[in-house]
Amino acid sequence: MRGSQYDKVCYFTEQREEHLPLRNLNSGEIGYSFGCTHEGNTVQVRLENGELDSWSKEECIEITESTH
């Protein structure tokens, strides 16, 4: 995702406490954001099976109506 999209995901996650759906471009996995690490440009996600992971902003995109 681009920097502006990363900033939006982090804002909604950290300031509004919304967990946005994200797709990992490498694995196809879907996760829900629960935090961001700005120093490393990563998003912490909770996968659909409950596991936790961390994805770089380059390897994921926000799932929207147009990306389903």
N, C-alpha and C positions, 0 to 999 in steps of 0.2 A: 504494500500500500504506500501511497505517497505520504510525504510529511504532513500535509494538511489533513489527510484522512486519519493518520495516526494520532494527531493532536485532538481531533474530534472524538475518536474512540476513547482516548485517555480522559478527555474532559467529561464525557457522559459516564464513564466508569467511575472516576474518582470524585467528581463534584456532584453528580446527580444520582450516584449509586445505581446506575443501570448496567446490566450485564448484556453487552451486545454480542450477537452471534458472529463468529468469524470462521473462515474456512482456511485450512492450511493448504497452500498451493502444491506442496510436495507430496503430501500423504492423502489429501482429500478429507482429512478428519475435520469435524466441526467441534468448536469449543466456544465457551462464553467467557468474555473478558471479566476479570475481577481485579486487575491491577496493571500498572505500567512501570517499567524501569526506564526512565528517560536517558540515563547515562548509557545504557546498552541498546536503546531503541527496541525494547522487547515488550510484549504484552503477555501477562500471565493469564492462562485460560483454564477453565474447568471443562474437561472433555465430557461427552455425553455419557460415558461409562463411569463418571465420577472422579477419574484420575486428574491430577494437576499437571500442567506443562507450561513451558515458556516458549513463545515463538518470536522470532525477529520480525520487524515490520515488513521486511522484504519478502517473507515467505507466507504472508497471510493477507486476506482481504476481508472486509466487512461483508456479510451476507445481507443483501437488500432485496427488495422485490424484483429488481432487474437482474440479480445474479443467481436466482434460484435455478 
